[in-house]
Amino acid sequence: MVHCNLLQGDARKVLRSLSDKPGERGKYRIVITSPPYYRQRYYGNNKDELGQEKTDAEFIHDLAETFITCRHILSEDGSLWIVIGDTRRNMHKLMIPHRLALKLAENGYTFRDDIIWYKKNNVSSSARQNLSQAYEFILFLSKNEKSYTNLDLIRVQGNEAREGRNKIPPPHLIQYEPINPDKDKVAKLQETIHNAKPNTPFNQLPSTTDISWAYGYDPEKYCPTCYRKFKRHATRKRIGQHQHYPIFAVCNPAGKNPGNVWEISTKAHYGNEHFAIFPEDLVARIINFASQEGDWVLDPFMGRGTTGIVAALTGRNFTGIDLYQENVNTARKNILNASAGRYDGKLVNVITREMQVIKSK
Ligand SMILES: C[S@@+](CC[C@H](N)C(=O)[O-])C[C@H]1O[C@@H](n2cnc3c(N)ncnc32)[C@H](O)[C@@H]1O
């Protein structure tokens, strides 16, 4: 049973009152949100609506105020994820994500990454002197230096064969697991590498073929993750002047780190909902990476409740805030449907509660 708490009001005020309550301080493992863009959209005519400020500096000030308050209610290992696009004024890009990130780093957050959300179905603009905007940033900040993460839940299939120069090998040439690794041999090879001097001749160092045999991999067979032959499976180690001495390295068979460019299509608007919706797949990747089942997740600009929907599907508790009662009502309906199994979207990256249980076994 997951809990869901939906609040109507100006996020800054609601967050301030939450952070005054001892039970709310430190309660949230993650805050995920997509704030309004600067002067691109109107959600209603409330004077407290963010994005309507006279200047971009005021807008950044208001956003920063919101997220600085969030820091009080994040757990010590909690993280903040802001999906945010920039705004162009004539020839000037306002650098809103960069300026916001800087302000938050100055106010105690650790700036962890600026992930590029590449919208692969982006619509080209008619501009002739500027390039059309094909991405948004996902600012990843943590309350302290380290935060809770679980990379294994967001590993992706290697795309080297699809996009790069590696070819997909025939199935009988793929080796999924090591066969009879030889511990003594591995130890000897490691010792040789460890004790190598800058002037040790190259031919006295083991080759990746030698090392792959020792680890139980046939050097002529292919890795299931990157589709390279195991004898080409190497990372670099620096031994004195041998700066590029190749060392055998095994890919994780569960997939690779997704990196910090996320290629995810935008969603079509649902019926007559007029939000800048972020895709469930994007939210799911963050929730799976940065929180655990049973954790509390917060979205201070929840719109139609996408974060709450994914929280419900993945067994997280959710608090959502929006300035407009109508949005709170829509979000409530959407989240209730998702928790009752009436979610009819198509999910690609979402790892639901059931799948997580299987993965963690
Ligand atoms: C970009 S939309 C969020 C869309 C959401 N991520 C989704 O997928 O539906 C921004 C939301 O912020 C809300 N908003 C604007 N100013 C606000 C404020 N001061 N406090 C709380 N919510 C606000 C708007 O009503 C709108 O629903």
The ligand as an SDF file (V2000), in Angstrom:
LIG
                    3D

 27 29  0  0  0  0  0  0  0  0999 V2000
    5.8140   21.9400  -16.6710 C   0  0  0  0  0  0  0  0  0  0  0  0
    4.3830   21.7180  -15.7380 S   0  0  0  0  0  0  0  0  0  0  0  0
    4.6740   20.1780  -14.9500 C   0  0  0  0  0  0  0  0  0  0  0  0
    4.2400   19.0130  -15.7690 C   0  0  0  0  0  0  0  0  0  0  0  0
    4.4680   17.6840  -15.0880 C   0  0  0  0  0  0  0  0  0  0  0  0
    5.8740   17.3500  -15.0310 N   0  0  0  0  0  0  0  0  0  0  0  0
    3.7040   16.6110  -15.7950 C   0  0  0  0  0  0  0  0  0  0  0  0
    4.2950   15.6750  -16.3610 O   0  0  0  0  0  0  0  0  0  0  0  0
    2.4890   16.7230  -15.8380 O   0  0  0  0  0  0  0  0  0  0  0  0
    4.5780   22.8730  -14.4600 C   0  0  0  0  0  0  0  0  0  0  0  0
    3.4710   22.8820  -13.4200 C   0  0  0  0  0  0  0  0  0  0  0  0
    3.8630   23.8310  -12.4110 O   0  0  0  0  0  0  0  0  0  0  0  0
    2.6720   24.4080  -11.8870 C   0  0  0  0  0  0  0  0  0  0  0  0
    3.0300   25.6660  -11.1800 N   0  0  0  0  0  0  0  0  0  0  0  0
    3.3410   26.8800  -11.6880 C   0  0  0  0  0  0  0  0  0  0  0  0
    3.6550   27.7520  -10.7160 N   0  0  0  0  0  0  0  0  0  0  0  0
    3.5640   27.0820   -9.5380 C   0  0  0  0  0  0  0  0  0  0  0  0
    3.7650   27.4230   -8.1740 C   0  0  0  0  0  0  0  0  0  0  0  0
    4.1260   28.6470   -7.8030 N   0  0  0  0  0  0  0  0  0  0  0  0
    3.5840   26.4470   -7.2570 N   0  0  0  0  0  0  0  0  0  0  0  0
    3.2020   25.1990   -7.5990 C   0  0  0  0  0  0  0  0  0  0  0  0
    2.9600   24.8170   -8.8750 N   0  0  0  0  0  0  0  0  0  0  0  0
    3.1470   25.7390   -9.8430 C   0  0  0  0  0  0  0  0  0  0  0  0
    1.7860   24.5880  -13.0970 C   0  0  0  0  0  0  0  0  0  0  0  0
    0.4310   24.6710  -12.7220 O   0  0  0  0  0  0  0  0  0  0  0  0
    2.1050   23.3160  -13.9150 C   0  0  0  0  0  0  0  0  0  0  0  0
    1.1850   22.3120  -13.6310 O   0  0  0  0  0  0  0  0  0  0  0  0
  1  2  1  0
  2  3  1  0
  2 10  1  0
  3  4  1  0
  4  5  1  0
  5  6  1  0
  5  7  1  0
  7  8  2  0
  7  9  1  0
 10 11  1  0
 11 12  1  0
 11 26  1  0
 12 13  1  0
 13 14  1  0
 13 24  1  0
 14 15  1  0
 14 23  1  0
 15 16  2  0
 16 17  1  0
 17 18  1  0
 17 23  2  0
 18 19  1  0
 18 20  2  0
 20 21  1  0
 21 22  2  0
 22 23  1  0
 24 25  1  0
 24 26  1  0
 26 27  1  0
M  CHG  2   2   1   9  -1
M  END
$$$$
